[in-house]
Amino acid sequence: MTQTDLASEVIRDLLRSGWIIERARHDVYISWGGHDREAAWAAERAGLIATALEANGRPPDNELVAPHARWMLSVGGGSPDEFPLAPMFMVRMADWVDGHVGPFLDDDEPRLREIGAAQREALRFPGSLPAPPPYRRLDIPELKPPGKVRFTFGILGDLHVGSPNATDRVRAAIADLNASGAELVIQLGDITDHGNKDEFETAMQLLAKLEMPHATMMGNHDVYSIGEGRLSGKEYYSSYFGREPDGVVLHHKGISFAVLDSIEHAASPFSPFDLVTGRFIEGADAGAVVRGTLTHPQHDILADIAGPEGGPAFIFLHHPTQPYTGFPPVLFGLRDEDAGRIHAVCDSGNVWGVFAGHTHRNARTRDYDGVPVHEVAIPRDYPNGYALVDVCEDGYRYRFVQISDEKLLRAASESTGPFQQRYGRGTDEELSFVWTRPSI
């Protein structure tokens, strides 16, 4: 793919994302009641973006509005009074659109920003911030495996080594995995937080403590070294983890584990965006683009998985597949063409599950013809843990497990507000579920 193609695709997906956000904001304001002015503003902003989308030959994604609105309500609450910061949360979504989508609207950008300024002016901040909910461990449903357990494997989400609190919590998760009986562990990328060489080295040392075979992959945070200001990820990943980031397949007791490096080796044109302030962080390096893609060798891996001799398989990648309706919708996921290929591979009947990182949450937003596509939360952020999968002859049990270190878990929980706790936890069905292979 050329840089021109990449730029065109990313701009298209930015516009798609911005339109979905504004239409979803409109629907949330309507559902809240008494917010007709805010709803009208969001509808007008969506209309401005739709004009740019049409100029790019892309119709709006109408079918993704309702799922994204549900995501907004799940985090911000069913009414503006459920959480004191809910109205600010809604305006910060619009601020993201101003910064990321506005530059591609040409003559309509001034009106988009004018409405954005009016929204911020009308926003009233609460007198005090909500306290974190009282500490308690997650009550994770205890489900029975669908048969005799043949073996257990672990899933370790994003590590973000180099960020505050990451190392101790990752170390605790690894100690738990060593005591869990897991015979294999797959790590889901974002090994580092800033893509720097010392972070790769620390991550390698941490992962070396795993007492079973394990595999990792690159995430978008691993692509670009903030300290060096360059795309050094391929070099460092190959050096510390012993393979090119073009995917790898592991085999264990008759099951294939397809580990895919779903990252784009390209720098983002945007500085990091702070949702708390609603602004880009001045002087901060951009890092890599957040969208995912698959290379030709990884498509070859998928072809082998789908083949008649493929046998049962799990697929692991950093980016969630499309349609991605979290935040930012579409843009934060795997590009459409590659997600479509994974969907087609699931149709083969060989794939038992698809697991992704990147989002730091427990979420199962879709199935591909009955095959779960599941996002796995991480050790550093609430709910602070990892996953275990108990494989049986004709299915498996998935369960998220919080780290056992009570001191670390309490400190993490007590510093996490209600927004993050609602976002990261997921439903009971997303914390634990059972999948059984359909009868032929």
Secondary structure, 3 states (H helix, E strand, C coil): CCHHHHHHHHHHHHHHHHHHHHHHHHHHHHHHCCCHHHHHHHHHHHHHHHHHHHHCCCCCCHHHHHHHHHHHHHHHCCCCCCCCCHHHHHHHHHHHHHHHHHHHCHHHHHHHHHHHHHHHHHCCCCCCCCCCCCCCCCCCCCCCCCCCCCEEEEEECCCCECCCCHHHHHHHHHHHHHHCCCCEEEECCCCECCCCHHHHHHHHHHHCCCCCCEECCCCHHHCCECCCCECCHHHHHHHHHCCCCCCEEEEECCEEEEEECCCCCCECCCCCEECCCCEECCCCCCCECCCECCCHHHHHHHHHHHCCCCCCEEEEECCCCCCCCCCCCCCCCECHHHHHHHHHHHCCCCEEEEEECCCCCCEEEEEECCEEEEECCCCCCCCCEEEEEEEECCEEEEEEEECCCHHHHHHHHHCCCHHHHHHHHCCHHHHEEEEECCCC
